[in-house]
Amino acid sequence: MSGALVRPLLAATLAARVLGAQAPVIEKVDPPDWFRDHAINPVRVLVQGKHLAGARLACGALRCGNVRVNAAGTHAFVDVTIPVATRAGRHDLVLTTPRGRATVPFHVTPKLAAAGRFAGVGADDVLYLVMPDRFANGDPSNDDPAKSRGLFDRGKARSYHGGDLAGVRQRLPYLKALGITALWLNPVYDNDDRVNGREVIDGQAATAYHGYHARDHYAVDEHFGDTATFRALVEEAHRLGIKVVLDMVANHTGPGHPWVAESPTPTWFNGTPANHLENVWQTWTLADPHADPALRRQTLDGWFVNILPDLNQGDPEVARYLIQNTLWWVEKFGLDGIRQDTWPYVPRSFWKPWMDAIKRSRPSVTVVGEVFEGDPTLVAFFEGSRTQFDGLRTGVDQLFDFPLFFAARAAFGRGGPVREVAQMLARDRIYQDATKLVTFLGLHDVDRFMHEAKATPAALRLAFTFQLTTRGIPLVYYGDEIALPGGGDPDNRRDFPGGWAGDTANAFEAGGRSAEQEATWAHVQRLLQLRRERADLRRAPLVHLVAEPQQYVYRRGATVVALNNADAPATVRIPHGAPLGAAVIGGCAAPVREGDVLVLTLPAKTGCVH
């Protein structure tokens, strides 16, 4: 072949290689599917890849429009409309640029039937918080997946321990037997698959075993299972009459999220790893009508614990992404509720459209927001039913009752005056509806009850008597029903005994519990049974009858509860009391009437329910 012919062929080959290197590459599609007849239509699809500049999309039976590509050519947005008569199944989109074309995988999914799903959580429920990695290992094959090799080590408190969704599913009968009606799971998003070198505590580098460092909002973490595993868990829970509440995080991502290196828009995050505000934890400024916006900005825009990239909900694309992602999890799996992490740290202007979208899609689904504050005036500021000085009413259904938690822990765990519990409840006047607050004795973010200075199993049982008979929606933190010990994070996240093959004891079964564990477990079970049997304990107003330094008596309808937080027996006098029989819980004898007063004798550290 002559040189004159070789040179054009070589040039053509090199040109083809150059063009081929610049052909569009599709790496991820969010959401990967959407629902026929959904309230959101069109859905905004985010395509992640390379060489997407100049992209156009053809959508076959679907309709595409409003295509936009970021300056780096790494992310494309497209609005996909799903006509009413579209068949369910795969409907790939075709992305074309001047350099080539690529297939964008996409599916259309039918909406789930409402029966037995989307029920919401309310006064008739009892929540149970599970950290999947620390509850039960149902599938050892996912303990240390290949792509995250080396993160599993039960000997290290900040590594993965192997608990998973299969393990939670296998233990649902245990929750049913205890009397639980709703399961709250910490986030199951796919998390960072590496040790977080910036978060070294007590000499231990942390993994994302807890679920709060998302790197893929549309996938289940491989340590926990996959979407099929999660679906099977939700369906089995519903079959047993247990609702499912999923933890979600709209405030931040994990430090290893791909967006941190290449964000879809220039304003996707507030700041960059090299230049950002550090969160200053001053949530009081958000409720301060006198606060300068710059003062609030340190709380709203700061990076959580100075390492978690803060999402900018003021960017319309971020807001749209988060709203659609929430609705995808709800609709894809038939969730009954959402627990939203770090509620105050997200601008209130985002929560209203987020809540509105949930209620338009599935009106019965409920949301509980985390406002980690001991001041009831600050918690009340975030109630969703009230319009504040900023002109906003977020619509959130419920909040956690941290003020009552702190008062109860001080009284029952540290021996402080139980009257201060009643005094905290007296502040219910601050709330628009205190019955919607979620009460608890422990959570994954605080020391275990048994770590308190004067905590004993008897003191914990007394605290449970209070919590499960007072107003609000009660929550039990996994392991508290057997008086599991544990200090601060991560010691408060110990493995549930019996959740792993080879554990020396199995507290999921009565025969595997110690005498003290069984006494506490049986006490909680009996209280939950009584709560089911007596509507008064779920719905009747709370009426204070006696509030002494260490004795506290109250009534819920026809039920009277008497608590003695002292280390010695005590006698209380209940004025104008209706006749009461012997206690059904606590073992107290029937009160003795003296004229218009009922005299009740209470053993030390005992709560009696009449």
C-alpha positions as CSV (number, residue, x, y, z in Angstrom):
1,M,0.0,0.0,0.0
2,S,1.4,3.4,-0.9
3,G,2.3,6.0,1.7
4,A,-0.4,8.3,0.2
5,L,-3.1,5.8,1.2
6,V,-1.6,4.9,4.6
7,R,-1.6,8.4,5.9
8,P,-5.3,9.1,5.4
9,L,-6.2,5.7,6.9
10,L,-4.0,6.4,9.9
11,A,-5.5,9.8,10.4
12,A,-9.0,8.4,10.2
13,T,-8.1,5.7,12.8
14,L,-6.7,8.3,15.2
15,A,-9.7,10.5,14.7
16,A,-12.0,7.6,15.4
17,R,-10.1,6.9,18.6
18,V,-10.3,10.5,19.7
19,L,-14.0,10.6,19.0
20,G,-14.6,7.2,20.7
21,A,-12.8,8.5,23.8
22,Q,-15.2,11.4,23.9
23,A,-18.4,9.4,23.3
24,P,-20.9,9.8,26.2
25,V,-20.5,7.4,29.1
26,I,-23.4,6.7,31.5
27,E,-22.4,5.9,35.1
28,K,-25.5,6.3,37.1
29,V,-29.2,7.3,36.8
30,D,-31.2,8.8,39.6
31,P,-33.9,7.8,40.0
32,P,-33.4,4.4,38.2
33,D,-37.2,4.0,37.9
34,W,-40.3,6.0,38.6
35,F,-44.0,5.2,39.1
36,R,-46.9,5.2,36.8
37,D,-49.7,7.5,37.9
38,H,-47.5,9.2,40.5
39,A,-48.3,12.7,41.8
40,I,-44.9,13.8,40.5
41,N,-45.0,13.6,36.7
42,P,-42.7,14.6,35.0
43,V,-39.9,13.2,37.2
44,R,-36.6,14.9,37.0
45,V,-33.9,12.4,36.1
46,L,-30.2,13.1,37.0
47,V,-27.8,11.3,34.6
48,Q,-24.2,11.0,35.8
49,G,-21.4,10.2,33.5
50,K,-18.7,11.6,31.2
51,H,-18.7,13.6,28.0
52,L,-22.3,14.6,28.3
53,A,-21.9,18.1,26.8
54,G,-24.5,18.9,24.2
55,A,-26.7,16.0,25.2
56,R,-30.1,15.4,23.6
57,L,-32.4,12.6,24.8
58,A,-34.9,10.4,22.9
59,C,-37.4,8.7,25.2
60,G,-39.5,6.3,23.1
61,A,-42.9,5.9,24.7
62,L,-42.0,8.4,27.3
63,R,-41.5,12.1,26.8
64,C,-38.3,14.0,27.5
65,G,-37.7,17.7,27.8
66,N,-35.9,20.5,29.6
67,V,-32.5,18.8,29.1
68,R,-29.6,20.7,30.9
69,V,-25.9,19.6,31.3
70,N,-23.5,21.1,33.7
71,A,-20.3,22.8,32.5
72,A,-18.1,19.8,33.2
73,G,-20.3,17.5,31.1
74,T,-20.6,15.1,34.1
75,H,-24.3,15.5,34.9
76,A,-27.4,16.0,32.8
77,F,-30.9,16.8,34.0
78,V,-33.9,15.7,32.0
79,D,-37.6,15.9,32.8
80,V,-39.2,12.5,31.9
81,T,-43.0,12.4,31.5
82,I,-44.7,9.0,31.9
83,P,-48.0,8.9,30.0
84,V,-51.0,7.4,31.9
85,A,-51.2,4.3,29.6
86,T,-47.5,3.5,29.7
87,R,-46.8,-0.2,30.3
88,A,-44.7,-1.1,33.3
89,G,-41.2,-2.3,32.5
90,R,-38.0,-1.1,31.0
91,H,-38.1,2.1,29.0
92,D,-34.5,3.0,28.1
93,L,-33.7,6.6,27.1
94,V,-31.1,7.3,24.4
95,L,-28.6,10.1,25.1
96,T,-26.9,11.6,22.0
97,T,-24.1,14.1,21.8
98,P,-22.1,15.3,18.8
99,R,-19.6,12.5,19.7
100,G,-21.9,9.5,20.0
101,R,-24.7,8.0,21.8
102,A,-25.4,6.0,25.0
103,T,-28.2,4.1,26.6
104,V,-29.7,5.5,29.8
105,P,-31.4,2.6,31.6
106,F,-34.8,3.5,33.1
107,H,-37.9,1.6,34.3
108,V,-41.5,2.4,34.8
109,T,-43.0,0.8,37.9
110,P,-46.6,0.4,39.1
111,K,-47.5,2.1,42.3
112,L,-48.1,-0.2,45.3
113,A,-51.5,-0.9,46.6
114,A,-52.3,1.1,49.7
115,A,-53.8,-1.7,51.7
116,G,-51.5,-2.6,54.6
117,R,-48.9,0.1,53.7
118,F,-48.4,3.8,54.1
119,A,-50.3,3.7,57.4
120,G,-48.4,6.3,59.4
121,V,-47.5,6.2,63.1
122,G,-49.6,7.6,65.9
123,A,-50.8,7.3,69.5
124,D,-51.7,3.6,69.1
125,D,-48.1,2.7,68.2
126,V,-44.9,1.8,70.0
127,L,-41.7,2.4,68.0
128,Y,-38.6,0.2,68.3
129,L,-35.3,1.7,67.1
130,V,-32.9,-0.7,65.4
131,M,-29.4,0.0,64.2
132,P,-29.2,-2.8,61.6
133,D,-25.4,-3.4,61.9
134,R,-25.7,-4.1,65.6
135,F,-28.9,-6.1,65.9
136,A,-28.6,-9.5,64.1
137,N,-26.5,-11.1,61.4
138,G,-28.9,-12.9,59.2
139,D,-26.6,-13.2,56.2
140,P,-22.8,-13.7,57.0
141,S,-22.0,-13.5,53.2
142,N,-22.4,-9.7,53.3
143,D,-20.2,-9.1,56.4
144,D,-17.3,-7.9,54.4
145,P,-18.2,-7.4,50.7
146,A,-15.4,-7.4,48.2
147,K,-15.7,-3.7,47.4
148,S,-15.2,-2.7,51.0
149,R,-12.9,-5.4,52.2
150,G,-11.4,-4.8,55.6
151,L,-14.2,-2.7,57.2
152,F,-15.6,-5.7,59.2
153,D,-14.3,-6.3,62.7
154,R,-16.5,-7.1,65.6
155,G,-13.6,-6.4,67.9
156,K,-13.6,-2.7,66.9
157,A,-16.5,-0.5,68.1
158,R,-16.4,1.7,65.0
159,S,-16.2,-1.0,62.3
160,Y,-19.0,-3.0,60.7
161,H,-20.1,-5.9,62.9
162,G,-22.2,-7.8,60.3
163,G,-25.8,-7.1,61.4
164,D,-28.1,-6.7,58.4
165,L,-31.6,-6.5,57.0
166,A,-32.0,-10.3,56.8
167,G,-31.2,-10.4,60.5
168,V,-33.8,-7.8,61.4
169,R,-36.4,-9.7,59.3
170,Q,-35.6,-13.0,61.2
171,R,-36.1,-11.2,64.5
172,L,-39.5,-9.6,63.7
173,P,-41.3,-12.3,65.7
174,Y,-39.3,-11.2,68.7
175,L,-40.6,-7.6,68.3
176,K,-44.1,-8.9,67.8
177,A,-43.9,-10.9,71.0
178,L,-42.6,-7.8,72.9
179,G,-45.6,-5.7,71.7
180,I,-43.9,-3.5,69.2
181,T,-46.1,-2.0,66.4
182,A,-43.6,0.1,64.4
183,L,-39.9,-0.5,63.5
184,W,-37.6,2.4,63.0
185,L,-34.4,1.6,61.1
186,N,-31.4,3.8,60.9
187,P,-30.5,4.8,57.3
188,V,-29.9,1.9,54.9
189,Y,-28.5,4.1,52.1
190,D,-25.3,2.8,50.5
191,N,-22.6,4.4,52.6
192,D,-18.9,5.3,52.2
193,D,-16.9,2.1,51.5
194,R,-13.8,3.1,53.3
195,V,-12.5,4.1,56.7
196,N,-13.1,7.8,57.4
197,G,-9.7,9.0,58.1
198,R,-10.9,12.4,59.3
199,E,-13.0,11.0,62.1
200,V,-10.6,9.3,64.5
201,I,-11.9,9.0,68.0
202,D,-10.1,7.3,70.9
203,G,-7.5,6.1,68.3
204,Q,-10.2,4.3,66.2
205,A,-10.9,5.4,62.6
206,A,-14.6,5.2,61.9
207,T,-16.6,3.4,59.2
208,A,-20.1,4.3,58.1
209,Y,-21.7,1.3,59.8
210,H,-24.4,3.6,61.3
211,G,-25.7,4.6,57.9
212,Y,-25.4,8.4,58.1
213,H,-22.7,8.9,55.4
214,A,-24.6,8.3,52.2
215,R,-22.8,7.9,48.9
216,D,-25.7,6.6,46.9
217,H,-29.2,7.7,47.8
218,Y,-30.9,5.1,45.5
219,A,-29.2,1.9,46.8
220,V,-29.1,-0.2,49.9
221,D,-25.7,-0.6,51.6
222,E,-24.1,-3.9,50.5
223,H,-23.3,-4.7,54.2
224,F,-27.1,-4.8,54.9
225,G,-28.3,-6.5,51.7
226,D,-30.0,-5.0,48.7
227,T,-33.3,-3.5,47.6
228,A,-34.8,-7.0,47.4
229,T,-33.7,-7.8,51.0
230,F,-35.2,-4.5,52.2
231,R,-38.5,-5.1,50.3
232,A,-38.7,-8.6,51.9
233,L,-38.2,-7.1,55.4
234,V,-40.9,-4.5,54.9
235,E,-43.4,-7.0,53.5
236,E,-42.8,-9.4,56.3
237,A,-43.1,-6.7,58.9
238,H,-46.4,-5.6,57.4
239,R,-47.6,-9.2,57.3
240,L,-47.0,-9.3,61.1
241,G,-48.8,-6.0,61.7
242,I,-45.5,-4.0,62.2
243,K,-45.1,-0.7,60.5
244,V,-41.8,0.4,59.1
245,V,-40.2,3.9,59.6
246,L,-37.0,4.6,57.7
247,D,-34.4,7.1,58.8
248,M,-33.5,9.7,56.1
249,V,-30.9,12.4,55.9
250,A,-31.6,15.6,53.9
251,N,-28.9,17.7,55.6
252,H,-25.7,16.2,54.3
253,T,-23.9,13.4,52.5
254,G,-20.9,11.2,53.4
255,P,-17.5,12.8,52.8
256,G,-16.8,10.1,50.1
257,H,-19.9,10.8,48.0
258,P,-19.0,11.2,44.3
259,W,-20.7,14.6,44.3
260,V,-18.0,16.0,46.5
261,A,-15.4,15.5,43.8
262,E,-17.8,16.5,40.9
263,S,-21.1,18.1,41.9
264,P,-24.1,18.3,39.5
265,T,-24.3,22.1,39.9
266,P,-21.9,24.7,41.2
267,T,-24.1,25.3,44.3
268,W,-25.0,21.7,45.1
269,F,-23.1,22.0,48.5
270,N,-22.6,24.9,50.9
271,G,-18.9,25.3,50.4
272,T,-16.2,22.8,49.5
273,P,-13.9,20.4,51.5
274,A,-11.2,23.1,51.5
275,N,-13.5,26.1,52.1
276,H,-16.6,25.6,54.2
277,L,-18.2,26.7,57.4
278,E,-18.0,24.5,60.4
279,N,-21.3,23.8,62.1
280,V,-21.5,25.6,65.4
281,W,-24.6,23.8,66.9
282,Q,-26.4,27.0,67.7
283,T,-29.9,26.0,66.8
284,W,-31.3,28.6,69.2
285,T,-30.4,31.2,66.5
286,L,-33.0,29.6,64.2
287,A,-35.8,30.4,66.6
288,D,-34.5,33.9,67.4
289,P,-36.4,36.6,65.6
290,H,-33.5,39.0,66.4
291,A,-30.8,36.8,64.9
292,D,-28.9,38.2,61.9
293,P,-29.0,35.9,58.9
294,A,-25.2,35.5,59.1
295,L,-25.6,34.1,62.6
296,R,-28.1,31.5,61.4
297,R,-26.0,30.7,58.4
298,Q,-23.3,29.1,60.6
299,T,-25.9,26.6,61.8
300,L,-27.7,26.0,58.5
301,D,-24.7,25.9,56.1
302,G,-22.0,24.5,58.3
303,W,-20.6,21.0,57.6
304,F,-21.8,18.6,60.3
305,V,-18.9,17.7,62.6
306,N,-16.8,19.6,60.1
307,I,-16.6,16.7,57.7
308,L,-20.1,16.0,56.3
309,P,-20.7,18.0,53.2
310,D,-23.7,20.2,53.7
311,L,-26.3,20.0,51.0
312,N,-27.7,23.3,49.7
313,Q,-31.5,22.9,49.7
314,G,-31.6,26.5,48.3
315,D,-30.4,25.1,45.0
316,P,-33.7,24.1,43.2
317,E,-32.0,21.0,41.8
318,V,-30.9,19.8,45.2
319,A,-34.4,20.4,46.6
320,R,-36.0,18.5,43.7
321,Y,-33.6,15.6,44.1
322,L,-34.2,15.2,47.8
323,I,-38.0,15.4,47.4
324,Q,-38.0,12.8,44.7
325,N,-35.6,10.6,46.6
326,T,-37.9,10.6,49.7
327,L,-40.9,9.7,47.6
328,W,-39.0,6.9,45.8
329,W,-38.2,5.2,49.1
330,V,-41.8,5.6,50.4
331,E,-43.4,4.3,47.2
332,K,-40.9,1.7,46.2
333,F,-41.1,-0.2,49.6
334,G,-44.5,0.9,51.0
335,L,-43.0,2.7,54.0
336,D,-45.3,3.9,56.8
337,G,-43.2,6.7,58.1
338,I,-40.0,8.7,58.0
339,R,-37.6,9.7,60.7
340,Q,-35.7,12.8,59.4
341,D,-32.3,13.4,60.8
342,T,-30.9,16.8,62.0
343,W,-34.2,18.6,61.3
344,P,-33.2,22.1,62.4
345,Y,-30.0,22.2,60.3
346,V,-32.0,22.3,57.1
347,P,-33.7,25.6,56.1
348,R,-37.4,25.6,57.1
349,S,-38.2,26.9,53.6
350,F,-37.3,23.4,52.3
351,W,-39.4,21.4,54.7
352,K,-42.7,22.8,53.7
353,P,-42.5,21.7,50.0
354,W,-40.9,18.4,51.1
355,M,-43.8,17.7,53.5
356,D,-46.4,18.9,51.0
357,A,-45.0,16.4,48.4
358,I,-45.2,13.5,50.8
359,K,-48.8,14.3,51.8
360,R,-49.8,14.7,48.1
361,S,-48.3,11.3,47.3
362,R,-49.3,9.3,50.4
363,P,-51.3,11.4,52.9
364,S,-51.2,8.9,55.7
365,V,-47.4,8.6,55.9
366,T,-46.1,10.4,59.0
367,V,-42.7,12.2,59.6
368,V,-40.9,12.6,62.9
369,G,-38.2,15.2,63.0
370,E,-35.1,15.1,65.2
371,V,-34.7,18.3,67.2
372,F,-32.0,17.4,69.7
373,E,-32.8,20.1,72.3
374,G,-33.7,20.1,75.9
375,D,-35.5,23.4,75.8
376,P,-39.2,22.8,75.2
377,T,-39.7,26.3,73.8
378,L,-37.1,25.5,71.1
379,V,-38.7,22.1,70.3
380,A,-42.1,23.8,70.1
381,F,-40.7,26.3,67.6
382,F,-40.3,23.4,65.1
383,E,-43.8,22.0,65.5
384,G,-45.3,21.6,62.1
385,S,-48.7,22.8,63.0
386,R,-47.7,26.4,63.8
387,T,-46.7,29.4,61.7
388,Q,-43.6,31.1,63.1
389,F,-42.2,34.6,62.8
390,D,-40.6,33.6,59.5
391,G,-44.1,33.1,58.0
392,L,-43.5,29.3,57.5
393,R,-45.4,26.3,58.8
394,T,-43.5,23.1,57.9
395,G,-46.3,20.6,58.4
396,V,-44.0,18.0,60.1
397,D,-46.2,15.5,62.0
398,Q,-44.1,14.7,65.1
399,L,-41.0,15.6,66.9
400,F,-38.8,13.8,69.5
401,D,-39.4,14.8,73.1
402,F,-35.8,15.5,74.2
403,P,-36.9,17.8,77.0
404,L,-38.8,15.0,78.7
405,F,-36.0,12.6,78.0
406,F,-33.5,14.7,79.8
407,A,-35.9,15.2,82.8
408,A,-36.7,11.4,83.0
409,R,-33.0,10.4,82.8
410,A,-32.1,12.9,85.5
411,A,-34.8,11.6,87.8
412,F,-34.8,7.8,87.2
413,G,-31.2,7.3,86.1
414,R,-29.5,9.8,88.5
415,G,-31.9,9.9,91.4
416,G,-33.0,13.4,90.9
417,P,-36.4,14.7,91.9
418,V,-39.2,12.9,90.0
419,R,-41.3,16.1,90.6
420,E,-39.1,17.7,87.9
421,V,-40.6,15.2,85.4
422,A,-44.1,16.5,86.3
423,Q,-42.8,20.0,86.0
424,M,-41.5,19.3,82.5
425,L,-44.8,17.9,81.5
426,A,-46.4,21.0,82.9
427,R,-44.7,22.8,80.0
428,D,-46.9,21.0,77.6
429,R,-48.7,24.3,77.5
430,I,-45.9,25.5,75.2
431,Y,-46.7,22.9,72.5
432,Q,-49.7,23.0,70.2
433,D,-50.1,19.2,70.6
434,A,-47.8,17.4,73.0
435,T,-49.5,14.1,72.4
436,K,-47.7,13.9,69.1
437,L,-44.2,14.0,70.7
438,V,-42.2,10.8,70.6
439,T,-41.0,9.8,74.1
440,F,-38.0,7.7,74.8
441,L,-35.4,6.6,77.5
442,G,-32.6,6.0,75.1
443,L,-31.4,6.5,71.5
444,H,-28.3,5.8,69.4
445,D,-26.9,9.3,70.1
446,V,-26.9,9.2,73.9
447,D,-25.5,7.1,76.7
448,R,-27.5,4.0,77.5
449,F,-29.8,4.4,80.5
450,M,-27.8,1.8,82.4
451,H,-24.7,4.1,82.2
452,E,-26.3,6.7,84.5
453,A,-24.8,7.1,87.9
454,K,-27.7,5.5,89.9
455,A,-29.1,3.3,87.2
456,T,-30.2,-0.2,88.2
457,P,-32.6,-2.6,86.4
458,A,-35.2,-1.6,89.0
459,A,-34.7,2.0,88.2
460,L,-35.0,1.3,84.5
461,R,-38.3,-0.6,85.0
462,L,-39.6,2.3,87.0
463,A,-38.7,4.6,84.1
464,F,-40.4,2.3,81.6
465,T,-43.5,2.4,83.8
466,F,-43.6,6.1,83.4
467,Q,-42.7,6.3,79.8
468,L,-45.2,3.7,78.6
469,T,-48.1,5.2,80.6
470,T,-47.6,8.9,80.0
471,R,-48.7,11.0,77.0
472,G,-47.0,10.8,73.7
473,I,-45.8,8.1,71.2
474,P,-43.3,5.8,73.0
475,L,-40.1,4.6,71.5
476,V,-37.9,1.7,72.8
477,Y,-34.2,1.7,71.8
478,Y,-33.0,-1.8,70.9
479,G,-31.6,-3.6,74.0
480,D,-33.1,-1.3,76.6
481,E,-35.8,-3.9,77.1
482,I,-33.1,-6.1,78.5
483,A,-31.2,-3.3,80.3
484,L,-28.3,-3.5,77.9
485,P,-25.4,-1.4,79.2
486,G,-23.3,1.1,77.3
487,G,-21.7,4.5,77.6
488,G,-21.3,7.1,74.9
489,D,-21.0,6.6,71.1
490,P,-20.1,3.9,70.0
491,D,-20.5,2.0,73.3
492,N,-24.2,2.7,73.3
493,R,-24.4,0.7,70.0
494,R,-23.3,-2.7,71.3
495,D,-24.4,-5.8,69.5
496,F,-27.7,-7.3,70.7
497,P,-26.7,-10.6,72.4
498,G,-27.8,-13.6,70.4
499,G,-27.8,-11.8,67.1
500,W,-24.6,-13.6,65.9
501,A,-23.9,-17.3,65.6
502,G,-21.6,-18.3,68.5
503,D,-22.8,-15.6,70.9
504,T,-22.5,-16.9,74.5
505,A,-26.1,-15.8,75.3
506,N,-29.2,-15.3,73.2
507,A,-31.4,-12.6,74.7
508,F,-33.9,-13.0,71.8
509,E,-35.2,-16.0,73.8
510,A,-36.4,-16.2,77.4
511,G,-34.0,-19.0,78.1
512,G,-31.0,-17.0,77.0
513,R,-31.8,-14.0,79.2
514,S,-30.4,-13.5,82.7
515,A,-32.9,-13.1,85.6
516,E,-32.6,-9.3,85.5
517,Q,-32.9,-9.2,81.8
518,E,-36.0,-11.4,81.8
519,A,-37.5,-9.3,84.6
520,T,-37.0,-6.1,82.6
521,W,-38.2,-7.7,79.3
522,A,-41.3,-9.1,80.9
523,H,-42.1,-5.8,82.6
524,V,-41.9,-3.9,79.2
525,Q,-44.0,-6.6,77.6
526,R,-46.7,-6.4,80.3
527,L,-46.8,-2.6,80.1
528,L,-47.2,-2.7,76.3
529,Q,-50.0,-5.3,76.7
530,L,-51.8,-3.1,79.2
531,R,-51.3,-0.1,76.8
532,R,-53.0,-2.1,74.0
533,E,-55.9,-3.2,76.3
534,R,-56.5,0.3,77.8
535,A,-57.3,3.0,75.3
536,D,-56.9,5.5,78.2
537,L,-53.2,4.9,78.2
538,R,-53.0,5.9,74.6
539,R,-55.6,8.7,74.3
540,A,-56.9,10.0,77.6
541,P,-55.7,13.3,78.9
542,L,-52.9,13.3,81.5
543,V,-54.0,14.6,84.9
544,H,-51.5,15.2,87.7
545,L,-52.7,14.1,91.1
546,V,-49.6,14.2,93.3
547,A,-46.2,15.7,92.7
548,E,-43.8,15.3,95.6
549,P,-40.0,15.4,95.4
550,Q,-39.7,11.7,94.8
551,Q,-43.4,10.6,94.4
552,Y,-45.5,11.3,91.4
553,V,-49.1,10.2,90.8
554,Y,-51.1,10.8,87.6
555,R,-54.3,9.6,85.9
556,R,-55.1,8.7,82.3
557,G,-58.8,8.3,82.2
558,A,-59.7,5.5,84.6
559,T,-56.1,4.4,85.0
560,V,-54.0,5.7,87.9
561,V,-50.2,5.5,87.9
562,A,-48.2,6.0,91.1
563,L,-44.4,6.3,91.0
564,N,-42.0,6.2,94.0
565,N,-38.5,7.2,92.9
566,A,-37.1,7.1,96.4
567,D,-34.8,4.4,97.9
568,A,-37.3,3.7,100.7
569,P,-41.0,2.9,100.8
570,A,-43.3,5.9,100.7
571,T,-46.9,6.8,101.4
572,V,-48.9,9.1,99.1
573,R,-52.3,10.7,99.7
574,I,-54.5,11.2,96.7
575,P,-57.2,13.8,97.3
576,H,-60.7,13.2,96.0
577,G,-59.6,9.8,94.6
578,A,-62.1,7.4,93.2
579,P,-61.8,3.8,94.6
580,L,-58.9,1.8,93.2
581,G,-58.2,-1.9,93.3
582,A,-54.8,-3.5,93.7
583,A,-52.2,-2.6,91.1
584,V,-52.2,-4.7,87.9
585,I,-48.5,-3.7,87.5
586,G,-46.1,-3.1,90.3
587,G,-47.6,-5.2,93.1
588,C,-49.0,-2.4,95.3
589,A,-52.0,-3.2,97.5
590,A,-55.3,-1.4,97.0
591,P,-55.3,2.1,98.6
592,V,-57.0,2.7,101.9
593,R,-59.7,5.4,102.0
594,E,-59.4,8.0,104.8
595,G,-62.4,10.2,104.4
596,D,-62.0,12.0,101.0
597,V,-58.5,10.8,100.5
598,L,-56.9,7.6,99.2
599,V,-53.8,6.5,101.0
600,L,-51.4,4.5,98.8
601,T,-48.2,2.8,100.1
602,L,-45.5,2.3,97.5
603,P,-42.4,0.1,97.8
604,A,-39.0,1.7,97.0
605,K,-38.2,2.3,93.3
606,T,-41.6,1.1,92.2
607,G,-44.2,2.2,89.8
608,C,-47.8,0.8,90.2
609,V,-50.5,1.0,87.6
610,H,-54.1,0.7,89.0
